[in-house]
Amino acid sequence: MSNLDDALQLSVTDFRSIAGTVTVQLDAPIILIHGPNGTGKTSLLSALELALTGDIRSMRDDDTNFARHIVHEGASEAKVALTGRHAPTPAVGNFVIGGGVLTGTPYLDARDRKFFAERCYLAQSMLGRLLDIYQKSKVEDGESALTQFVKDLLGLNQLDALVDGLHDAGHKSRTKTLVPEYRAFETRIERTAQDIVQLTSELSELNQSRATALAPMNVALAALFPGETPDTFDFGTVGDRLRALSSDNGLVEATRRLTELRSLDSAWAKLPKDAEASERTDVEAAELAAVQAADGWRASTGFQLEEVIVSLRATFPDLPSWSSTDPASAAETAGQRVANELTRIKGLLDRDDAAGKREDELNESVSKEEARGQLIDSQLAGVAKDAGDFAGALAALLPHVHTEDCPVCGRDFSQISPTEPLSVHLQKTIAQLTADAGKLSELSNEKSSSGGRLAQLRRELGSLKSQRIADDARASMIMVQANMSEAKVALDRLATSAASGTALLTHEASLRGRLASFRERDRSASDLRNSLIRIADELARQDLANEPFDSMLKSLVEQVQANVTRLNALQSQKSVALQSLQTVLSIDQRRAIVSGELSKARDTLVILKAAVAELEKLKAQAKILGETAQSARTSIVRRVFNDSLNKLWRDLFIRLAPTEPFVPAFKVPETDSKDFAKLETVHRNGKKGGTPGSMLSAGNLNTAALTLFLALHFSVGTRLPWLVLDDPVQNMDEVHIAQFAALLRTISRAHGTKVVIAVHERTLFDYLKLELSPAFEKDRLLALELRRTAGESTRIVPDLVTYLVDAVAA
């Protein structure tokens, strides 16, 4: 528990409405604070709460981000420091607020912090709604603040925990929720009973399946081991005996031989029929004649054709030889390629000849056009270029000629030409100059047209020259043309012989193929018979060596097929026996598991039923214990409410409001309810009234809240002997104030409680300062006045009042 007697001094800097730094001494039993509204009374008490608890409860209830707004306007941070005589470290009780963050360590420990905020400090903003706050349930636990206090006061938390813990024992469904094992046991009992039924059914089915699997196994074993009865077989060793039977290898070998015999039969059937001896002789003779004829053709026509083709490969490298195709195709291909090449060369030469003729024509046209240009140039030289301008000047003078005197030189023209007047001479001269000007224009136009035609002819001539074939290339083409023409003549001559050569070579190849097929048939027949004789030797059937192939093959196939059938039957019986044995062994293994699980399930069911019976016994005991605890709790609550809390609250309220007929009180629960946060009023004659809010005036309602706070404060003893009240005198008349002042004296002096009270009315401050002044030695009263003007720091004017001996009493 923390010791508040050590607290000596509170320092506050730029906190809420406090500007600058103020320091308050805390070593007086009663501290009375006064100041006009806005000077910082509430700020000072909020700073004290912050230093002690690390929080400001009334502000946090309104705004969880209140720390953003408690630094004084214009300051960067606020500071609160509480110092004491024996503080553990200098940092305890010191807080720095900046950027919406509170940094520091509270002066009180965690338990005392909550007690101070709820039982020692009554903020101004909480007085008017204190009754509602006490009765309002918290969301997290559903209990009001008043209910929680009563439980703490009466020590009901443990009893409530016992009642709550045993509540579920009163009903089976709640007990299952409380004790999951209970529901688990019932579920396991049900599941175990179902498992027993299932296991019993499965064991019966396994016995039936075992009998079904034994029947085919006994039949197979009788066939595989003649002379032995099923009762003599040992299931542990019969599997090894079955696997020791070597019928598998014999069956594989017999099947391989049967497959080989069928392959020989199929190959023999596909052989061509054997030719007669006379037919072979005829084919051999014809083949010899065909070879001779083909060789003769190769030496004559074939040689000539190959020479032509080789000569053409200089021009056509990919030209095929007749030996790689056939003579007719080779000759036809070469002839077509030669014809195409002749056509191409002829086209190129013809176009070059036409271009030569056109070149000659263009050269002649260019010469003519150049001569025409020279003629036009000579004509232009004989015509004055300014004849037109001169004619215009003379025409301008003509209107001014009225006599024979020249208007230019002033001479008499009649002296020069007595027969022709001056005006007539001017007119003839103007006409001649005008004609010369027209001829000049025509010659200029003709000169331009002649130049354009000459340029066009020269461009065409240049383009034509670029398309001409060079002389050496033309000579080469003519040589190739001659060679191609000679080759064409030779190919045309050899065409018929090439066709005959194709026929001869084809006939030769056909006869050779027939002789090769005869020889291949003889070789294949010999190989097939040797393979059949080898199989007969392996089967010890040498007696078939001289038999025809078909007869020998039939006898061997019948023998091997019979052996395969016999071995297949044995293998099938072996497979049935092994499969049935595996099934029986698997069933026996499962039977052992099921039998063990069935026995275990029956034992488990007995244990589970015994456990559930024990749980039922414990549930009944817990139910009785819960009912007993609930009865004891109800008895304690009614006794304490009637004898303690209601009596203390009534005494305090009547003392402050002696004329009010209705007195507030706790409504004692009639049932086993856990909520005590119900308030009512009781008339002094004992008759019940409504709630305090509906029965009391505003002033008396504040008095009810204040006295309830004081009653709760004194109900818990002297745990923290501090009482901090922020302007508690609201809507009180003079009688209430006088009684309140007397109550404060009693609280401070009789109960040893430090009282810190803030008021804003000056007259009330002076009255309380007088009423609470020291009455004995070492008694003190610290009166603090907060002052502040616009733009200045907050100041505190302290007045420490000590005890003085009354002169009259002395």
C-alpha positions in Angstrom: 0.0 0.0 0.0 1.3 3.5 -0.9 1.7 6.2 1.7 0.3 9.6 0.7 1.5 11.3 3.8 4.9 11.5 2.1 3.5 13.7 -0.7 4.9 17.3 -0.1 4.8 19.3 -3.3 3.1 19.3 -6.7 4.7 21.1 -9.7 2.6 21.7 -12.8 3.9 23.2 -16.1 1.8 24.2 -19.2 -0.9 21.7 -18.2 -4.4 22.4 -19.7 -5.4 26.0 -18.7 -2.3 26.5 -16.5 0.3 28.6 -18.3 3.9 28.4 -17.2 4.9 26.6 -14.0 3.1 26.6 -10.7 4.0 24.9 -7.4 1.6 23.8 -4.7 2.7 22.6 -1.2 0.6 19.6 0.1 1.7 19.5 3.8 -1.5 21.0 5.3 -4.5 19.0 6.6 -6.9 21.1 4.6 -6.1 22.8 1.3 -8.7 25.2 -0.1 -8.3 26.3 -3.7 -10.1 29.3 -5.3 -9.9 31.1 -8.6 -12.3 32.4 -11.3 -13.5 30.1 -13.9 -10.8 29.1 -16.4 -7.8 29.9 -14.1 -6.9 26.3 -13.6 -8.6 24.9 -10.4 -9.8 21.7 -12.2 -6.5 21.6 -14.1 -4.5 21.6 -10.9 -6.6 18.7 -9.4 -6.4 16.8 -12.7 -2.6 17.2 -12.6 -2.7 15.8 -9.0 -4.8 12.8 -10.2 -2.4 12.2 -13.1 0.7 12.2 -10.8 -0.9 9.8 -8.4 -2.7 7.4 -10.8 -1.2 8.0 -14.2 -4.6 8.8 -15.7 -7.4 11.3 -15.6 -10.6 9.2 -15.3 -13.2 11.9 -16.0 -11.4 13.0 -19.2 -10.8 9.4 -20.4 -14.5 8.6 -20.0 -15.3 11.4 -22.5 -12.4 11.0 -24.9 -9.8 8.2 -25.0 -7.4 10.4 -26.8 -7.5 13.2 -24.2 -3.7 13.3 -24.0 -3.7 15.1 -27.3 -5.5 18.1 -25.8 -4.0 18.6 -22.3 -0.9 20.5 -23.3 -1.4 24.3 -22.9 -2.0 26.1 -26.2 1.3 27.4 -27.6 3.5 25.0 -25.5 5.3 21.9 -26.9 4.9 19.7 -23.9 3.4 19.7 -20.4 5.0 18.4 -17.1 3.6 17.2 -13.8 5.9 16.3 -10.9 4.8 15.1 -7.4 7.6 15.0 -4.8 7.6 13.4 -1.4 9.7 12.7 1.6 10.5 9.0 0.8 9.7 8.6 -2.9 11.3 5.3 -4.2 12.9 7.1 -7.2 12.9 10.6 -8.5 10.9 9.5 -11.5 7.9 8.2 -9.6 5.0 10.8 -9.8 6.7 12.6 -12.7 4.9 12.8 -16.1 5.8 14.4 -19.4 3.0 14.9 -22.0 3.8 15.5 -25.6 2.5 14.4 -29.0 -0.6 12.8 -27.3 1.6 10.5 -25.2 1.8 10.3 -21.4 5.3 9.3 -20.2 5.9 8.7 -16.6 5.4 6.4 -13.6 2.4 6.9 -11.2 3.1 7.7 -7.5 0.6 5.1 -6.3 0.6 1.3 -6.9 -1.9 -0.3 -9.2 -4.5 -1.1 -6.4 -4.3 2.3 -4.7 -4.6 4.1 -8.1 -8.0 2.6 -8.7 -9.1 3.3 -5.1 -8.0 7.0 -5.3 -9.8 7.5 -8.6 -13.0 6.0 -7.4 -13.2 6.7 -3.7 -10.9 9.7 -2.9 -11.3 12.1 -5.9 -14.7 13.6 -7.0 -14.3 15.6 -10.2 -16.6 18.5 -10.9 -17.8 16.9 -14.2 -18.8 13.7 -12.4 -20.9 15.1 -9.5 -24.1 15.7 -11.5 -24.0 12.2 -13.1 -22.5 10.3 -10.3 -25.7 8.3 -9.5 -26.0 7.3 -13.2 -22.3 6.3 -13.3 -22.7 4.1 -10.3 -25.8 2.4 -11.6 -24.6 2.0 -15.3 -23.3 -1.5 -16.1 -19.9 -2.0 -17.6 -20.0 -3.7 -21.0 -17.2 -6.1 -20.2 -18.5 -7.8 -17.1 -22.2 -6.6 -16.9 -21.7 -5.1 -13.4 -22.1 -1.5 -12.4 -19.4 0.5 -10.6 -21.5 0.5 -7.4 -22.1 -3.2 -7.5 -18.4 -3.8 -7.9 -17.7 -1.5 -4.9 -20.2 -3.4 -2.7 -18.6 -6.7 -3.6 -15.2 -5.4 -2.7 -16.5 -3.9 0.5 -18.3 -7.0 1.7 -15.7 -9.4 0.4 -18.2 -11.1 -1.9 -15.9 -11.7 -4.8 -14.7 -15.1 -3.5 -18.3 -16.0 -2.4 -19.6 -14.9 -5.8 -16.9 -16.9 -7.5 -17.9 -20.0 -5.5 -21.6 -19.4 -6.4 -20.8 -18.8 -10.0 -18.5 -21.8 -10.2 -21.1 -24.1 -8.6 -24.1 -22.6 -10.6 -23.5 -25.1 -13.5 -23.7 -28.0 -11.1 -27.5 -27.3 -10.6 -28.4 -28.7 -14.0 -27.1 -31.5 -16.0 -26.8 -29.5 -19.3 -24.9 -26.8 -17.5 -22.7 -29.3 -15.8 -21.8 -30.8 -19.2 -20.8 -27.3 -20.4 -18.7 -26.7 -17.2 -17.1 -30.1 -17.2 -16.4 -31.2 -20.8 -15.3 -34.6 -19.5 -18.9 -35.2 -18.4 -20.2 -34.8 -21.9 -17.2 -36.7 -23.2 -17.9 -39.6 -20.9 -21.5 -39.9 -22.0 -20.4 -39.6 -25.6 -17.7 -42.3 -25.1 -20.3 -44.6 -23.4 -22.6 -44.2 -26.3 -19.8 -44.7 -28.8 -18.4 -47.6 -26.9 -21.8 -49.3 -26.9 -22.0 -48.8 -30.6 -18.5 -50.1 -31.0 -19.4 -53.3 -29.1 -22.4 -53.9 -31.4 -20.3 -53.3 -34.5 -17.4 -55.4 -33.4 -19.8 -58.3 -32.5 -21.4 -58.1 -35.9 -18.0 -57.9 -37.6 -16.7 -60.9 -35.8 -19.8 -62.9 -37.0 -19.2 -61.8 -40.6 -15.5 -62.8 -40.3 -16.4 -66.3 -39.2 -18.7 -66.7 -42.1 -16.2 -65.3 -44.6 -13.5 -67.7 -43.3 -15.8 -70.7 -43.9 -16.5 -69.4 -47.5 -12.8 -69.0 -48.3 -11.8 -72.5 -46.9 -14.0 -74.4 -49.5 -12.1 -73.6 -52.7 -8.8 -73.8 -50.9 -9.5 -77.4 -49.8 -10.4 -78.4 -53.4 -7.3 -76.8 -54.8 -5.0 -78.5 -52.2 -6.5 -81.9 -52.9 -5.7 -81.5 -56.6 -2.1 -80.2 -55.9 -1.3 -82.7 -53.1 -3.1 -86.0 -53.9 -3.4 -88.4 -51.0 -3.6 -85.7 -48.3 -6.8 -84.6 -46.5 -7.6 -80.9 -45.6 -7.4 -81.7 -41.9 -3.7 -82.6 -42.2 -2.6 -79.2 -43.7 -0.8 -76.7 -41.5 -1.7 -73.1 -42.5 1.7 -72.0 -41.3 3.7 -74.2 -43.8 1.2 -74.9 -46.6 2.1 -71.5 -48.2 5.8 -72.4 -48.5 4.8 -75.8 -50.0 2.6 -74.1 -52.6 5.3 -71.6 -53.6 7.8 -74.4 -53.8 5.8 -76.0 -56.7 7.8 -75.2 -59.9 4.9 -75.3 -62.4 5.5 -71.6 -63.2 8.8 -72.2 -65.1 7.4 -75.2 -67.0 4.3 -73.2 -68.1 6.4 -70.3 -69.3 8.7 -72.6 -71.3 5.7 -74.5 -72.8 3.9 -71.3 -73.7 7.1 -70.0 -75.3 7.4 -73.1 -77.5 3.7 -73.0 -78.5 4.1 -69.4 -79.5 7.2 -70.3 -81.5 5.5 -73.1 -83.3 2.6 -70.9 -84.2 5.0 -68.3 -85.6 6.7 -71.0 -87.7 3.3 -72.0 -89.0 2.4 -68.4 -89.9 5.8 -67.9 -91.7 5.4 -71.2 -93.6 1.9 -70.1 -94.8 3.3 -66.8 -96.1 6.0 -68.5 -98.3 5.2 -68.3 -102.1 4.6 -71.6 -103.9 7.7 -73.4 -105.0 8.2 -73.1 -108.8 8.7 -76.0 -111.1 12.2 -76.9 -112.4 11.2 -76.1 -116.0 9.9 -72.6 -115.0 13.2 -71.9 -113.2 15.2 -72.9 -116.3 13.1 -70.6 -118.6 13.5 -67.7 -116.2 17.3 -68.1 -116.0 17.6 -68.3 -119.8 15.4 -65.2 -120.3 17.4 -63.4 -117.6 20.7 -64.1 -119.5 19.3 -62.8 -122.8 18.0 -59.7 -121.1 21.4 -59.0 -119.5 23.1 -59.3 -122.9 20.6 -57.0 -124.6 20.9 -54.4 -121.8 24.7 -54.4 -121.9 24.6 -53.9 -125.6 22.4 -50.8 -125.2 24.6 -49.5 -122.4 27.7 -49.7 -124.7 26.1 -47.8 -127.6 23.1 -45.6 -127.0 23.6 -45.4 -123.3 27.1 -44.2 -123.7 26.1 -41.5 -126.2 23.2 -40.3 -124.0 25.5 -40.1 -121.0 28.0 -38.0 -123.0 25.3 -35.5 -124.0 24.0 -35.3 -120.4 27.6 -34.8 -119.0 28.2 -32.0 -121.6 25.0 -30.3 -120.4 26.0 -30.4 -116.7 28.2 -27.3 -117.3 25.0 -25.4 -117.7 22.6 -27.6 -115.7 24.6 -29.1 -112.7 21.6 -30.9 -111.3 20.7 -32.8 -114.5 20.1 -36.4 -113.5 22.0 -39.3 -115.2 20.0 -42.1 -117.0 21.4 -44.7 -114.6 19.9 -42.9 -111.6 16.4 -42.8 -113.1 15.8 -44.4 -116.5 17.0 -43.5 -120.0 13.6 -42.2 -121.3 13.1 -39.9 -118.3 16.7 -38.7 -118.4 16.5 -37.9 -122.1 13.1 -36.2 -121.7 14.3 -34.1 -118.8 17.5 -33.0 -120.6 15.5 -32.2 -123.8 13.0 -30.1 -121.8 15.8 -28.2 -120.0 17.6 -27.5 -123.3 14.5 -26.3 -125.0 13.8 -23.9 -122.1 17.3 -22.6 -122.2 17.2 -22.0 -126.0 13.9 -20.2 -125.6 15.4 -18.0 -122.8 18.5 -17.1 -124.8 16.6 -16.4 -128.0 14.3 -14.0 -126.0 17.3 -12.2 -124.6 19.0 -11.8 -127.9 15.8 -10.7 -129.6 15.1 -8.0 -127.0 18.7 -6.8 -127.4 18.3 -6.6 -131.2 15.2 -4.5 -130.8 16.9 -2.3 -128.3 19.8 -1.7 -130.8 17.3 -0.6 -133.5 15.6 1.7 -131.0 19.0 3.1 -130.0 19.7 4.0 -133.6 16.4 5.7 -134.0 16.9 7.7 -130.8 20.4 8.8 -131.9 18.9 10.1 -135.2 16.1 11.9 -133.4 18.6 13.5 -131.0 20.7 14.8 -133.9 17.6 16.3 -135.6 16.5 18.0 -132.4 19.9 19.5 -131.8 20.0 20.9 -135.4 16.6 22.4 -134.9 17.8 24.0 -131.7 20.7 25.6 -133.5 18.4 27.0 -136.2 16.2 28.6 -133.6 19.2 30.1 -131.9 20.3 31.7 -135.2 16.8 33.1 -135.8 16.7 34.5 -132.3 20.0 36.3 -132.8 18.6 38.2 -135.7 15.6 39.6 -133.8 16.1 42.5 -131.3 15.1 41.4 -127.8 13.7 44.9 -126.9 11.6 45.4 -130.0 8.4 45.3 -128.0 9.5 48.0 -125.5 10.7 50.2 -128.3 7.4 49.8 -130.2 5.5 50.8 -127.1 7.7 54.0 -126.6 7.1 55.1 -130.2 3.4 54.4 -129.8 3.4 56.8 -126.9 5.0 59.5 -129.0 2.7 59.2 -131.9 -0.2 61.2 -130.4 2.2 64.2 -130.0 3.3 64.3 -133.6 1.3 67.0 -135.4 4.0 68.4 -137.8 7.1 67.2 -139.5 9.3 68.2 -136.7 10.7 65.2 -134.7 9.6 65.4 -131.0 12.8 63.7 -130.0 15.6 65.4 -131.9 13.7 68.4 -133.2 14.8 68.0 -136.9 12.4 68.5 -139.8 11.6 65.0 -141.1 10.6 66.4 -144.6 14.2 67.2 -145.3 15.0 63.5 -144.9 11.9 62.0 -146.6 10.1 64.6 -148.6 7.5 62.1 -149.8 6.6 60.3 -146.5 5.2 62.2 -143.6 6.7 61.8 -140.1 3.5 60.3 -138.7 3.3 57.6 -141.4 6.9 56.7 -140.9 6.3 56.3 -137.2 3.3 54.0 -137.8 5.3 51.8 -140.2 8.2 51.6 -137.7 5.8 50.7 -134.9 4.2 47.9 -137.0 7.6 46.4 -137.9 8.7 46.4 -134.3 5.4 44.8 -133.1 5.9 42.0 -135.7 9.4 41.4 -134.5 8.2 41.1 -130.9 5.6 38.4 -131.8 8.2 36.4 -133.8 10.6 36.6 -130.8 7.8 35.1 -128.5 7.2 32.2 -131.0 10.8 31.4 -131.3 11.3 31.4 -127.5 8.4 28.9 -127.1 9.7 26.7 -129.8 13.2 26.8 -128.2 11.7 25.6 -124.8 9.7 22.8 -126.5 12.7 21.6 -128.4 14.8 21.5 -125.2 12.2 19.4 -123.4 12.0 16.9 -126.3 15.8 16.7 -126.5 16.0 15.9 -122.7 13.3 13.2 -123.0 15.1 11.6 -125.9 18.4 11.6 -124.1 16.8 10.1 -120.9 15.2 7.3 -123.0 18.5 6.7 -124.8 20.4 6.4 -121.5 17.9 4.0 -120.1 18.0 1.9 -123.2 21.8 1.7 -123.2 21.7 0.4 -119.6 19.5 -2.5 -120.7 21.7 -3.6 -123.6 23.7 -6.8 -123.3 27.5 -6.4 -123.2 29.4 -7.6 -126.3 31.3 -10.4 -124.4 28.0 -11.5 -122.7 26.3 -11.6 -126.1 29.1 -13.6 -127.6 28.9 -16.1 -124.7 25.1 -16.4 -125.2 25.5 -17.1 -128.9 28.0 -19.8 -128.0 25.7 -21.4 -125.4 22.9 -21.1 -128.0 24.9 -23.1 -130.5 25.8 -25.7 -127.9 22.2 -26.1 -126.8 21.1 -26.4 -130.4 23.6 -29.2 -131.0 22.6 -31.0 -127.8 18.9 -30.7 -128.9 19.7 -32.3 -132.2 21.5 -35.2 -130.4 18.7 -35.7 -127.9 16.1 -35.7 -130.6 18.1 -38.4 -132.4 18.5 -40.5 -129.2 14.9 -40.2 -127.9 13.6 -43.4 -129.5 16.7 -45.4 -128.5 16.4 -44.1 -124.9 12.8 -45.4 -124.8 14.0 -48.9 -126.0 16.8 -48.8 -123.4 14.2 -48.2 -120.6 12.3 -51.2 -121.7 15.4 -53.4 -121.8 16.6 -52.3 -118.4 13.1 -52.8 -116.9 12.9 -56.3 -118.3 16.3 -57.2 -117.0 15.5 -56.0 -113.5 12.2 -57.9 -113.5 13.9 -61.2 -114.4 16.6 -60.7 -111.8 13.9 -60.1 -109.1 12.1 -63.4 -110.0 15.3 -65.3 -109.7 16.1 -63.6 -106.3 12.6 -64.5 -105.0 13.1 -68.2 -105.9 16.4 -68.2 -104.0 14.9 -66.3 -101.0 12.0 -68.8 -100.8 14.4 -71.7 -100.7 16.5 -70.1 -98.0 13.4 -69.3 -95.8 11.9 -72.8 -96.2 15.2 -74.3 -95.2 15.5 -72.1 -92.1 11.9 -72.8 -91.0 12.4 -76.6 -91.3 15.7 -76.4 -89.3 13.9 -74.5 -86.6 11.1 -77.1 -86.5 13.7 -80.0 -86.3 15.4 -78.2 -83.4 12.1 -78.0 -81.4 11.4 -81.7 -82.2 14.8 -82.6 -80.8 14.1 -80.5 -77.6 10.8 -82.4 -77.2 12.6 -85.8 -77.8 10.6 -86.4 -81.1 13.5 -87.3 -83.4 11.1 -89.7 -85.1 9.5 -86.7 -86.9 12.8 -85.5 -88.6 11.9 -87.1 -92.0 8.2 -86.1 -91.9 6.9 -83.3 -94.2 6.9 -79.9 -92.7 3.1 -79.7 -92.2 2.8 -83.1 -90.6 5.8 -82.5 -88.3 4.3 -79.1 -87.2 0.9 -80.5 -86.5 2.3 -83.3 -84.2 4.5 -80.9 -82.3 1.7 -78.3 -81.7 -0.7 -81.0 -80.4 1.9 -82.2 -77.9 2.9 -78.7 -76.7 -0.7 -77.6 -76.5 -1.6 -80.6 -74.2 1.3 -79.7 -72.0 0.3 -76.1 -71.7 -3.3 -77.0 -70.8 -2.1 -79.4 -68.1 0.3 -76.8 -66.6 -2.3 -74.0 -66.8 -4.7 -76.2 -64.7 -2.0 -76.8 -62.1 -1.1 -73.1 -62.0 -4.8 -72.1 -61.6 -5.2 -74.5 -58.7 -2.0 -73.1 -57.2 -3.3 -69.5 -57.5 -6.7 -70.4 -56.0 -5.0 -72.1 -53.1 -2.6 -69.2 -52.4 -5.3 -66.6 -52.7 -7.7 -68.5 -50.5 -4.9 -69.1 -48.0 -4.0 -65.4 -47.9 -7.7 -64.6 -47.4 -8.0 -67.1 -44.5 -4.8 -65.8 -42.9 -6.0 -62.2 -43.2 -9.4 -63.1 -41.7 -7.7 -64.9 -38.8 -5.5 -61.8 -38.2 -8.5 -59.5 -38.2 -10.5 -61.9 -36.0 -7.7 -61.7 -33.4 -7.8 -57.9 -33.5 -11.6 -57.7 -33.4 -11.7 -60.1 -30.5 -9.1 -58.0 -28.6 -11.0 -54.7 -29.3 -14.3 -56.3 -28.3 -12.9 -57.4 -25.0 -11.2 -54.0 -24.4 -14.5 -52.1 -25.3 -16.5 -54.1 -22.8 -13.9 -53.3 -20.1 -14.0 -49.6 -21.0 -17.8 -49.5 -20.9 -17.7 -50.8 -17.3 -15.1 -48.1 -16.3 -17.0 -45.3 -18.0 -20.3 -46.1 -16.4 -18.6 -46.1 -13.0 -17.0 -42.7 -13.7 -20.3 -41.2 -14.8 -21.9 -42.5 -11.6 -19.1 -40.8 -9.6 -19.7 -37.5 -11.5 -23.4 -37.6 -10.7 -22.5 -38.0 -7.0 -20.1 -35.1 -7.1 -22.6 -33.0 -9.1 -25.2 -33.5 -6.3 -22.7 -32.5 -3.7 -21.7 -29.3 -5.7 -25.4 -28.4 -6.1 -25.9 -28.5 -2.3 -22.7 -26.5 -1.7 -23.8 -23.8 -4.2 -27.2 -23.4 -2.7 -25.7 -23.0 0.7 -23.2 -20.3 -0.6 -26.0 -18.4 -2.3 -28.1 -18.4 0.9 -25.1 -17.1 2.9 -24.4 -14.4 0.4 -28.0 -13.2 0.4 -28.0 -13.0 4.2 -24.7 -11.0 4.3 -25.9 -8.5 1.6 -29.2 -7.8 3.4 -27.6 -7.4 6.8 -24.8 -5.1 5.6 -27.1 -2.9 3.4 -29.6 -2.4 6.3 -27.1 -2.0 9.1 -24.1 -0.2 7.5 -24.3 1.4 4.1 -27.8 2.7 4.1 -27.4 4.0 7.7 -24.2 5.9 6.9 -25.6 7.4 3.7 -28.8 8.4 5.6 -26.9 10.1 8.4 -24.8 12.1 5.9 -27.7 13.1 3.8 -29.9 14.2 6.7 -27.0 16.2 8.1 -26.6 18.2 4.9 -30.3 18.4 3.9 -32.2 18.3 7.2 -35.5 19.5 5.7 -35.8 17.0 2.8 -38.5 14.4 3.7 -37.3 11.8 1.2 -33.9 10.1 1.9 -32.0 8.2 -0.8 -31.0 4.6 -0.1 -29.8 1.4 -1.6 -32.7 -0.9 -2.7 -31.9 -4.2 -0.9 -32.5 -7.1 -3.4 -35.4 -9.3 -2.4 -34.0 -12.2 -4.5 -30.6 -13.7 -5.1 -29.7 -11.0 -7.6 -26.0 -10.1 -8.1 -26.7 -6.5 -9.0 -27.0 -4.0 -6.0 -26.9 -0.9 -8.2 -30.6 0.0 -7.6 -31.3 3.2 -5.7 -34.5 4.4 -4.3 -35.9 7.0 -1.8 -37.6 6.4 1.6 -39.8 8.9 3.3 -38.8 9.6 6.9 -42.0 7.8 8.0 -40.7 4.7 6.3 -42.8 4.8 3.2 -41.0 3.9 0.0 -40.7 6.5 -2.8 -39.3 6.7 -6.3 -35.8 7.0 -7.6 -33.6 9.9 -6.4 -33.8 11.5 -9.8 -37.6 11.7 -9.7 -38.1 12.6 -6.0 -35.3 15.1 -5.1 -34.6 18.6 -6.3 -31.5 19.5 -8.2 -29.7 20.8 -5.2 -30.7 17.8 -3.0 -29.9 15.4 -5.9 -26.3 16.8 -5.9 -26.3 16.4 -2.1 -27.4 12.8 -2.5 -24.6 12.1 -4.9 -22.0 13.9 -2.7 -23.1 12.1 0.4 -23.1 8.8 -1.4 -19.5 9.4 -2.5 -18.6 10.3 1.1 -20.4 7.2 2.5 -18.6 4.9 0.1 -15.3 6.7 1.0 -15.7 6.1 4.7 -17.1 2.6 4.3 -13.6 1.3 3.5 -11.8 2.8 6.5 -8.5 4.8 6.3 -6.8 3.0 3.4 -5.9 6.3 1.7 -6.8 9.2 4.0 -7.3 11.8 1.3 -10.5 13.5 0.1 -10.2 15.6 -3.1 -13.4 17.5 -4.1 -13.6 19.7 -7.2 -16.3 22.4 -6.6 -18.8 20.0 -4.8 -21.0 22.9 -3.6 -23.5 23.1 -6.5 -27.1 24.3 -6.1 -26.7 24.4 -2.3 -28.4 26.9 -0.1 -26.8 28.5 3.0 -28.0 25.8 5.3 -26.5 23.0 3.1 -23.2 25.0 2.9 -23.0 25.5 6.6 -23.7 21.8 7.3 -21.1 20.9 4.6 -18.4 23.0 6.2 -19.1 21.4 9.6 -18.9 18.0 7.9 -15.5 18.9 6.3 -14.1 19.9 9.8 -15.3 16.6 11.2 -13.7 14.6 8.3 -10.4 16.4 8.6 -10.0 16.6 12.4 -11.9 13.6 13.7 -11.0 11.2 11.0 -7.5 12.5 10.2 -8.3 12.8 6.5 -6.5 15.4 4.3 -9.1 17.5 2.5 -8.4 19.2 -0.8 -11.4 21.3 -2.0 -11.7 23.7 -4.9 -14.5 26.4 -5.2 -15.0 29.2 -7.7 -17.3 31.6 -5.8 -15.3 34.2 -3.8 -17.8 34.5 -1.0 -17.9 30.7 -0.5 -14.1 30.6 -0.5 -14.0 33.3 2.2 -16.7 31.5 4.2 -15.0 28.1 4.0 -11.6 29.7 4.8 -13.2 31.1 8.0 -15.1 27.9 8.9 -12.1 25.6 8.3 -9.5 27.8 10.0 -7.2 26.0 12.5 -8.8 25.3 15.9 -5.8 23.8 17.8 -2.1 23.8 17.8 -0.3 22.4 14.8 -3.5 22.6 12.8 -3.2 24.3 9.4 -5.2 25.6 6.5 -3.6 26.3 3.1 -5.6 28.7 1.0 -4.5 29.0 -2.6 -5.7 31.7 -5.0 -5.1 31.1 -8.8 -4.7 34.3 -10.9 -4.0 34.8 -14.5 -4.3 37.6 -17.0 -4.3 37.4 -20.8 -0.9 36.6 -22.2 0.7 36.0 -18.8 1.6 32.9 -16.8 -0.6 31.4 -14.1 0.3 32.5 -10.6 -0.7 31.0 -7.2 -1.0 33.2 -4.2 -0.7 30.9 -1.1 -2.0 31.8 2.3 -1.0 29.4 5.1 -3.3 29.9 8.0 -2.0 28.6 11.4 -3.6 28.4 14.8 -3.9 31.6 16.8 -5.1 31.8 20.4 -8.4 33.6 20.5 -8.0 36.8 22.5 -11.4 36.5 24.1 -10.7 32.9 25.1 -7.3 33.9 26.5 
